[in-house]
Amino acid sequence: MNVDLDCRGLLCPLPVIKLAKTLPTVAVGDTVTVLADDPAAATDIPAWCRMRSQELVSAGEDQYVVRRVS
């Protein structure tokens, strides 16, 4: 299952905060697609995934797909 999270128009750290609140609501192995047009998201979302040991499946064109690992 995939959950879409539209964070366009929000400035960081809000997209990361929304991701952090949403990811625990999906099952392990499922994904959250974050739409974020703040340029800082290109750094912040991958960094959050590394710090939280979650998988960044893809990143590009204001779209980030994160798989819940644990």
DSSP file (Angstrom, degrees, kcal/mol; ACC not computed):
  #  RESIDUE AA STRUCTURE BP1 BP2  ACC     N-H-->O    O-->H-N    N-H-->O    O-->H-N    TCO  KAPPA ALPHA  PHI   PSI    X-CA   Y-CA   Z-CA
    1    1 A M              0   0    0      0, 0.0    30,-1.9     0, 0.0     2,-0.4   0.000 360.0 360.0 360.0 145.1    0.0    0.0    0.0
    2    2 A N  E     -a   31   0A   0     28,-0.2     2,-0.5    30,-0.0    30,-0.2  -0.964 360.0-156.2-122.0 139.7    1.2    3.5   -0.7
    3    3 A V  E     -a   32   0A   0     28,-2.1    30,-3.0    -2,-0.4     2,-0.4  -0.960  12.6-143.2-112.9 131.8    0.1    6.7    1.1
    4    4 A D  E     -a   33   0A   0     -2,-0.5     2,-0.5    28,-0.2    30,-0.2  -0.807  12.5-168.5 -95.6 135.3    0.4   10.0   -0.7
    5    5 A L  E     -a   34   0A   0     28,-3.3    30,-2.7    -2,-0.4     2,-0.9  -0.940   7.8-156.1-126.6 106.5    1.4   13.0    1.4
    6    6 A D  E     +a   35   0A   0     -2,-0.5    30,-0.1    28,-0.2    28,-0.1  -0.735  28.4 155.9 -90.0 106.0    1.0   16.4   -0.4
    7    7 A C    >   +     0   0    0     28,-2.9     3,-2.1    -2,-0.9    30,-0.3   0.119  21.0 142.1-113.7  17.7    3.4   18.9    1.3
    8    8 A R  T 3  S+     0   0    0      1,-0.3     3,-0.1    28,-0.2    28,-0.1  -0.385  70.4  23.7 -63.3 136.8    3.7   21.3   -1.7
    9    9 A G  T 3  S+     0   0    0      1,-0.3     2,-0.4    -2,-0.1    -1,-0.3   0.296  97.8 115.0  90.2  -9.0    3.8   24.9   -0.5
   10   10 A L    <   -     0   0    0     -3,-2.1    28,-0.3    28,-0.0    -1,-0.3  -0.761  60.2-135.2 -95.6 140.5    5.1   23.9    2.9
   11   11 A L    >   -     0   0    0     -2,-0.4     3,-2.0    -3,-0.1    -3,-0.0  -0.674  41.9 -64.0 -91.8 147.2    8.5   25.0    4.1
   12   12 A C  T 3  S+     0   0    0      1,-0.3    -1,-0.1    -2,-0.3    28,-0.0  -0.418 116.1  36.3 -64.4 141.6   10.9   22.6    5.8
   13   13 A P  T 3> S+     0   0    0      0, 0.0     4,-2.4     0, 0.0     3,-0.4  -0.950 106.7  73.4 -96.1  11.5   10.9   21.2    8.3
   14   14 A L  H <> S+     0   0    0     -3,-2.0     4,-2.7     1,-0.2     5,-0.2   0.876  94.9  51.8 -57.6 -42.6    7.1   20.7    7.9
   15   15 A P  H  > S+     0   0    0      0, 0.0     4,-2.2     0, 0.0    -1,-0.2   0.910 112.8  46.7 -59.9 -38.4    7.3   18.0    5.1
   16   16 A V  H  > S+     0   0    0     -3,-0.4     4,-2.7     2,-0.2    -2,-0.2   0.893 111.4  51.2 -68.7 -39.4    9.7   16.0    7.3
   17   17 A I  H  X S+     0   0    0     -4,-2.4     4,-1.7     2,-0.2    -1,-0.2   0.920 111.3  47.6 -63.0 -43.8    7.5   16.4   10.3
   18   18 A K  H  X S+     0   0    0     -4,-2.7     4,-1.9    -5,-0.2    -2,-0.2   0.896 112.2  49.9 -65.1 -39.5    4.5   15.2    8.3
   19   19 A L  H  X S+     0   0    0     -4,-2.2     4,-2.9    -5,-0.2    -2,-0.2   0.929 109.0  52.1 -61.8 -45.2    6.5   12.3    7.0
   20   20 A A  H  < S+     0   0    0     -4,-2.7    -1,-0.2     1,-0.2    -2,-0.2   0.836 113.4  44.3 -61.9 -33.4    7.6   11.4   10.6
   21   21 A K  H  < S+     0   0    0     -4,-1.7    -1,-0.2    -5,-0.2    -2,-0.2   0.805 118.1  43.7 -79.6 -30.1    3.9   11.4   11.7
   22   22 A T  H >< S+     0   0    0     -4,-1.9     3,-2.2    -5,-0.2     4,-0.4   0.867  97.6  69.6 -85.1 -38.8    2.6    9.5    8.8
   23   23 A L  G >< S+     0   0    0     -4,-2.9     3,-1.6     1,-0.3    -1,-0.1   0.856  94.3  55.9 -55.3 -40.9    5.2    6.7    8.4
   24   24 A P  G 3  S+     0   0    0      0, 0.0    -1,-0.3     0, 0.0    -2,-0.1   0.674  98.8  64.3 -66.0 -12.2    4.2    4.9   11.6
   25   25 A T  G <  S+     0   0    0     -3,-2.2     2,-0.3    -4,-0.1    -2,-0.2   0.573  93.7  72.1 -86.8  -8.5    0.6    4.6   10.3
   26   26 A V  S <  S-     0   0    0     -3,-1.6     3,-0.1    -4,-0.4     2,-0.1  -0.737  91.6-100.7-104.6 157.7    1.6    2.4    7.3
   27   27 A A    >   -     0   0    0     -2,-0.3     3,-2.4     1,-0.1    41,-0.3  -0.351  47.4 -86.9 -72.3 152.8    2.7   -1.2    7.5
   28   28 A V  T 3  S+     0   0    0      1,-0.3    41,-0.2    42,-0.1    -1,-0.1  -0.403 120.4  28.8 -56.8 131.0    6.3   -2.3    7.4
   29   29 A G  T 3  S+     0   0    0     39,-3.0    -1,-0.3     1,-0.4    40,-0.1   0.123  98.5 110.2  99.0 -19.4    7.2   -2.6    3.7
   30   30 A D    <   -     0   0    0     -3,-2.4    38,-2.8    -7,-0.1    -1,-0.4  -0.375  59.9-129.5 -83.7 168.4    4.6    0.0    2.6
   31   31 A T  E     -aB   2  67A   0    -30,-1.9   -28,-2.1    36,-0.2     2,-0.4  -0.820   9.7-150.8-122.6 157.5    5.6    3.4    1.2
   32   32 A V  E     -aB   3  66A   0     34,-2.6    34,-2.8    -2,-0.3     2,-0.6  -0.998  14.1-152.1-122.1 126.4    4.8    7.0    1.7
   33   33 A T  E     -aB   4  65A   0    -30,-3.0   -28,-3.3    -2,-0.4     2,-0.6  -0.894  12.5-161.0 -99.7 118.3    5.1    9.3   -1.4
   34   34 A V  E     -aB   5  64A   0     30,-3.5    30,-2.5    -2,-0.6     2,-0.7  -0.881   6.7-160.1-103.1 122.8    5.9   12.8   -0.3
   35   35 A L  E     +aB   6  63A   0    -30,-2.7   -28,-2.9    -2,-0.6     2,-0.4  -0.916  27.1 159.4 -98.9 115.6    5.2   15.7   -2.7
   36   36 A A        -     0   0    0     26,-1.7   -28,-0.2    -2,-0.7    -2,-0.1  -0.975  27.4-175.9-144.4 123.3    7.4   18.6   -1.5
   37   37 A D        +     0   0    0     -2,-0.4   -29,-0.1   -30,-0.3    -1,-0.1   0.390  52.1 111.3-102.7   3.4    8.5   21.6   -3.6
   38   38 A D    >   -     0   0    0    -28,-0.3     3,-2.1   -31,-0.2     4,-0.4  -0.667  69.0-137.2 -73.3 125.1   10.6   23.3   -0.9
   39   39 A P  T >  S+     0   0    0      0, 0.0     3,-1.2     0, 0.0     4,-0.3   0.794 101.1  65.6 -55.7 -28.3   14.2   23.0   -2.2
   40   40 A A  T >> S+     0   0    0      1,-0.2     4,-3.0     2,-0.2     3,-1.3   0.751  85.6  72.1 -66.5 -22.5   15.4   22.1    1.4
   41   41 A A  H <> S+     0   0    0     -3,-2.1     4,-2.1     1,-0.3    -1,-0.2   0.817  84.5  67.5 -62.0 -29.6   13.3   18.9    1.1
   42   42 A A  H <4 S+     0   0    0     -3,-1.2    -1,-0.3    -4,-0.4    -2,-0.2   0.776 115.6  27.1 -62.6 -25.6   15.9   17.5   -1.3
   43   43 A T  H <> S+     0   0    0     -3,-1.3     4,-1.8    -4,-0.3    -2,-0.2   0.803 121.9  51.8 -97.8 -43.8   18.4   17.4    1.6
   44   44 A D  H  X S+     0   0    0     -4,-3.0     4,-2.5     2,-0.2    -3,-0.2   0.892 106.6  49.6 -68.6 -43.2   16.1   17.0    4.6
   45   45 A I  H  X S+     0   0    0     -4,-2.1     4,-2.3     2,-0.2    -1,-0.2   0.946 113.4  44.9 -67.5 -47.7   14.0   14.0    3.5
   46   46 A P  H  > S+     0   0    0      0, 0.0     4,-2.1     0, 0.0    -1,-0.2   0.905 114.4  50.9 -60.3 -38.3   17.0   11.8    2.5
   47   47 A A  H  X S+     0   0    0     -4,-1.8     4,-2.5     2,-0.2    -2,-0.2   0.909 109.2  50.3 -64.6 -41.3   18.8   12.9    5.7
   48   48 A W  H  X S+     0   0    0     -4,-2.5     4,-2.3     1,-0.2    -1,-0.2   0.914 108.9  52.4 -62.6 -42.2   15.8   12.0    7.8
   49   49 A C  H  X>S+     0   0    0     -4,-2.3     5,-2.6     1,-0.2     4,-0.5   0.916 111.0  46.9 -60.4 -43.2   15.6    8.6    6.1
   50   50 A R  H ><5S+     0   0    0     -4,-2.1     3,-0.8     1,-0.2    -2,-0.2   0.931 113.5  47.8 -64.0 -45.2   19.3    7.9    7.0
   51   51 A M  H 3<5S+     0   0    0     -4,-2.5    -1,-0.2     1,-0.2    -2,-0.2   0.830 118.8  40.0 -65.8 -32.4   18.9    9.0   10.6
   52   52 A R  H 3<5S-     0   0    0     -4,-2.3    -1,-0.2    -5,-0.2    -2,-0.2   0.340 109.0-120.4 -99.9   5.2   15.7    6.9   11.1
   53   53 A S  T <<5 +     0   0    0     -3,-0.8     2,-0.3    -4,-0.5    -3,-0.2   0.891  64.5 141.4  55.9  44.1   17.0    3.9    9.1
   54   54 A Q      < -     0   0    0     -5,-2.6     2,-0.5    -6,-0.2    -1,-0.2  -0.823  54.9-106.4-111.2 155.6   14.1    4.1    6.6
   55   55 A E  E     -C   67   0A   0     12,-1.7    12,-3.0    -2,-0.3     2,-1.0  -0.714  15.9-152.3 -91.6 122.4   14.5    3.4    2.9
   56   56 A L  E     -C   66   0A   0     -2,-0.5    10,-0.2    10,-0.2     3,-0.1  -0.817  16.8-177.6 -86.6 104.3   14.5    6.2    0.4
   57   57 A V  E     -     0   0A   0      8,-2.3     2,-0.3    -2,-1.0    -1,-0.2   0.913  62.2 -11.8 -73.6 -44.3   13.2    4.4   -2.7
   58   58 A S  E     -C   65   0A   0      7,-1.2     7,-2.6    -3,-0.1     2,-0.3  -0.993  55.4-169.0-156.2 156.1   13.3    7.3   -5.0
   59   59 A A  E     +C   64   0A   0     -2,-0.3     5,-0.2     5,-0.2     2,-0.2  -0.979  33.4 100.5-149.0 133.6   13.8   11.1   -5.1
   60   60 A G  E >   +C   63   0A   0      3,-2.0     3,-1.4    -2,-0.3    -2,-0.0  -0.730  62.3  31.8 160.6 153.0   13.3   13.6   -7.9
   61   61 A E  T 3  S-     0   0    0      1,-0.3     3,-0.1    -2,-0.2   -24,-0.0   0.887 128.2 -55.0  49.6  47.2   11.0   16.2   -9.4
   62   62 A D  T 3  S+     0   0    0      1,-0.2   -26,-1.7   -27,-0.1     2,-0.4   0.734 116.7 111.5  63.4  24.0    9.6   17.2   -6.0
   63   63 A Q  E <   -BC  35  60A   0     -3,-1.4    -3,-2.0   -28,-0.2     2,-0.4  -0.995  42.0-177.4-134.4 130.6    8.6   13.6   -5.2
   64   64 A Y  E     -BC  34  59A   0    -30,-2.5   -30,-3.5    -2,-0.4     2,-0.6  -0.992  10.5-158.2-129.3 127.2   10.1   11.3   -2.6
   65   65 A V  E     -BC  33  58A   0     -7,-2.6    -8,-2.3    -2,-0.4    -7,-1.2  -0.930  12.8-173.1-109.9 122.2    9.1    7.7   -2.0
   66   66 A V  E     -BC  32  56A   0    -34,-2.8   -34,-2.6    -2,-0.6     2,-0.5  -0.959  10.7-152.2-119.5 128.0   10.0    6.3    1.5
   67   67 A R  E     -BC  31  55A   0    -12,-3.0   -12,-1.7    -2,-0.5     2,-0.5  -0.844  21.2-123.7 -99.2 133.0    9.5    2.7    2.4
   68   68 A R        +     0   0    0    -38,-2.8   -39,-3.0    -2,-0.5   -14,-0.1  -0.643  31.5 175.5 -75.0 122.2    8.9    1.8    6.1
   69   69 A V              0   0    0     -2,-0.5    -1,-0.2   -41,-0.2   -15,-0.1   0.786 360.0 360.0 -96.9 -36.5   11.6   -0.6    7.1
   70   70 A S              0   0    0    -17,-0.1   -42,-0.1   -43,-0.1    -2,-0.1   0.313 360.0 360.0-147.5 360.0   10.8   -0.9   10.8
